[in-house]
Each structure stands twice: as C-alpha cells, then as structure tokens.
Amino acid sequence: MAKPKQIPTYKGLSKKQINTLPLFVDPSIETITEIAEKGNVCRSTIYEWLDDDNFRRALDKKIDTYTDSEMANIWKSLVRKAQAGDTQAIKLYFEMKNKYKDRKEVTGKDGGPVRIESNYSNLSDEELLQLADDYDVKE
C-alpha cells in the first residue's frame, strides 16, 4: 500500500508566500525579478520575505527537498562526465567518495624544514603548566 503524499505545512506563511516558494527552487528562474513577476508580487516584497525567519526556514526546507530529489540525477551526470575523461569531474568524484584529498607540501625557507619559534618567557608558571596539560607534555 502506497504511503499518502505528505502535504507540507507552512505555518505562519501567506498563501502568496506558499505559492511563490517553488519559484525559488525552479532552475529555469534565475533572478529575484523573475520570481517577483511569476509570483505576481513586488521585488521589494520578495526581499521582505527573505528577511523573515519563518519564510527563510520554509524556503530552506523547500530547497533541501528539491536538492535531495535531484541528487540521483546530479550524481549520474557527474559519473558520466568522469567517465568521459573530465578531470575536474574525476577529482570531484574521488573527493566525494573520500578517496582523494588535496595535499600540499609546506616547507620553510629555501625548501628546508618549517621552523616554529615561540617565546614563552612572558608566561607565568601556571600558564606554562596549563599549556603542558593542554598538549599532554611529559616532563
């Protein structure tokens, strides 16, 4: 038996706000001006809504729902690009699978070791003991 479709609740939002939410996640709509025109509201109203925490929470939830539903398509697109030899897609694929980490070698002056100089002479005995404890230094 199929689950009944859940209808999201948007407590505290006007009908106009609720009807405009999908316009924010529609990839074919690129600007606030387009959202305002298609939602039949003023641009200034859109900006007022975006300053409202309740509207922002509803919008964030809508964006999460949309992006989650698109995850499989995006993943397939990434894999196709990687298979076609796109090096950026290959790198991203391995990063997402935790198989690649960008490593950088850090060296000191003229390629030598990194030297860290610290002056602890101005610290009290208590501060030095606290540092030793924080860094588990054995005497």
C-alpha positions in Angstrom: 0.0 0.0 0.0 1.5 3.4 -1.0 2.0 6.0 1.6 -0.2 9.0 1.3 1.5 12.0 -0.1 2.7 14.3 2.6 1.5 17.9 2.2 4.0 20.3 3.8 2.6 22.7 6.4 3.7 26.3 6.2 2.5 27.7 9.5 2.6 31.5 9.5 3.0 31.9 5.8 0.5 33.6 3.5 -1.0 31.8 0.5 1.0 34.0 -1.8 4.3 33.1 0.0 3.5 29.4 -0.1 2.7 29.6 -3.9 5.9 31.5 -4.5 8.2 29.1 -2.7 8.6 26.7 -5.7 9.7 29.6 -7.9 12.8 29.9 -5.7 14.0 26.4 -6.5 13.0 26.3 -10.2 16.3 26.2 -12.0 14.9 28.0 -15.0 14.2 31.1 -12.9 17.5 32.9 -12.4 16.6 36.3 -10.7 14.5 37.8 -8.0 12.9 39.9 -10.7 11.7 36.7 -12.4 10.4 35.3 -9.1 8.5 38.5 -8.4 7.0 38.6 -11.9 5.9 35.0 -11.9 4.7 35.2 -8.3 2.8 38.4 -9.1 4.5 40.3 -6.2 6.8 43.3 -6.0 10.6 42.7 -5.8 10.6 44.6 -2.5 8.1 42.1 -1.1 10.4 39.2 -2.1 13.3 40.9 -0.2 11.0 41.5 2.8 10.1 37.8 2.8 13.8 36.8 2.6 14.4 38.9 5.8 11.6 36.9 7.6 13.0 34.0 9.6 9.8 32.0 9.2 9.9 32.4 5.4 13.6 31.6 5.3 13.0 28.3 7.2 10.3 27.3 4.8 12.5 28.2 1.8 15.4 26.3 3.2 13.2 23.2 3.7 11.9 23.6 0.1 15.5 23.9 -1.2 16.5 20.8 0.8 13.6 18.8 -0.6 14.3 19.8 -4.1 18.0 19.2 -4.0 17.5 15.8 -2.3 15.2 14.8 -5.1 17.7 15.8 -7.7 20.7 14.1 -6.1 20.5 10.9 -8.2 20.4 12.9 -11.5 23.3 15.1 -10.4 25.3 12.0 -9.3 24.7 10.3 -12.7 25.7 13.4 -14.5 28.9 13.6 -12.5 29.7 10.0 -13.2 29.1 10.4 -17.0 31.4 13.4 -17.1 34.1 11.5 -15.1 33.7 8.5 -17.5 34.2 10.9 -20.4 37.5 12.0 -19.1 36.6 15.3 -17.5 39.5 15.7 -15.0 37.5 18.1 -12.7 34.6 15.6 -12.6 37.0 12.8 -11.8 38.6 14.8 -9.0 35.2 15.7 -7.5 34.0 12.1 -7.8 37.0 10.9 -5.8 36.7 13.7 -3.3 33.0 12.9 -2.7 33.9 9.2 -2.2 36.6 10.3 0.3 39.3 8.7 -1.9 41.2 11.9 -2.7 42.5 14.6 -0.5 44.3 17.6 -1.9 47.7 17.6 -0.2 50.1 20.5 -0.2 53.7 20.3 1.0 54.8 23.1 3.2 58.4 23.9 3.5 60.4 26.5 5.3 62.9 29.0 3.8 64.8 27.6 0.8 62.8 24.4 0.9 64.1 23.4 4.3 62.1 22.4 7.3 59.5 24.7 8.8 60.8 26.4 11.9 58.4 27.5 14.6 59.8 29.9 17.1 57.9 30.6 20.2 58.7 32.8 23.1 57.2 31.5 26.4 59.3 33.7 28.7 56.4 36.1 29.3 54.1 33.3 30.6 53.6 32.5 34.2 54.4 29.1 35.8 50.6 28.4 35.9 50.2 29.3 32.2 53.1 27.0 31.3 51.7 24.2 33.3 48.3 24.7 31.6 50.0 24.6 28.2 51.8 21.4 29.2 48.4 19.8 30.3 46.6 21.0 27.1 49.2 19.4 24.9 49.9 16.4 27.1 53.6 17.3 27.5 55.5 14.8 29.6 58.4 16.2 31.7 
